[in-house]
Amino acid sequence: MPIRMRPSASTLAAPLLALVLSAHALAAAPAARPTLSPQARGEAIRGFVLKWAPHVRATYGVDIHAWAMRLVPQFAKSDPANLREALSRTTFEGAMAALDGVGRRLSDDRVSAVLAALPPGPIDARRTAIAKALGDTTRDLVYTPITPCRIVDTRNTSLGAIPANGSRSFLAAGVTEYLQQGGTNGNCGMALEAPTALALNVTVVSPTIAGYTTVFPYGIARPDTASVNYAAGAIVNNAIIAAVPTPAASYDFTIYSYAQAHYVVDLVGYFDTPRSSPVECVDSATNNVVVAAGATASVVATAACPAGYGSASVNCESDSWDMPLVYASGSTCSAKNNGGTPGTLKAGWRCCRIPGR
């Protein structure tokens, strides 16, 4: 019988840098974004995996190889400030919150208190308890709709229908194609996404008897709820919001079927934490006044900011070293010309906006 070795954190470090380099190139943002080299990101994820792999395996029962590889999109796209905070955290759960930009909601002290209070039990129950206790880190998620894309069709797979009282697990993000699941030969725009929840359209095809379906996050105990109810031989669907397990695991969601049936799943959108955006600023036109030698004068910024921008501060400029500013407040700039020739004093707005919504 062949012996299968479980991958250790150290054996995963080598391929991670190559993956981060590739993902970083695909996820490259505009030049205004704070920068961090791909090499630095690769080293960051290597250190992160080495530090937290034992905890992830012991606490969540997650395959660390799958977990490490699925971290790549988050590390490739995360804001450098969030990444630095994540690396400084003393708990894994706090680090993941920081990586997603919601670290302020989850202190390391709170994580430690929650984990210490958990009763002993099976890993799937523990994961559910942790998710409930720390769930408020998923507030204020941003929904991104996508062109509906087929990620599952059991009619096109060798495994076929899900058997009665059976379950099967599937991926929705971080893959290059969905052919193994019977879906599209493409990534649905999700290759570099690490969503928190999924918007799915789940269709049950020709169940053998009346029953129900439950769609739930992979790796947790199946809840006693129905996502879709059906009659024998029916074709019926329903819109489902399915949470994605945290930490990332081998799969994203599981389908339980009371009756033997085929399933078709279309991804129509996803939820994730808001991404930070750099402030974008421009200068307005200036209002100018000539100040005579030895005189004092004031000038008011009157030019409007471009559409979509707001005035953030007044800009005061002088064309002479002999005319230092003596006052700047609101929209007004004042200066005294200490030179022997006239000088020009200018006032304009620094106009800024946050790109996106």
Order of alpha helices (4+ residues) and beta strands (2+ residues): alpha-alpha-alpha-alpha-alpha-alpha-alpha-beta-beta-beta-beta-beta-beta-beta-beta-beta-beta-beta-beta-beta-beta-beta
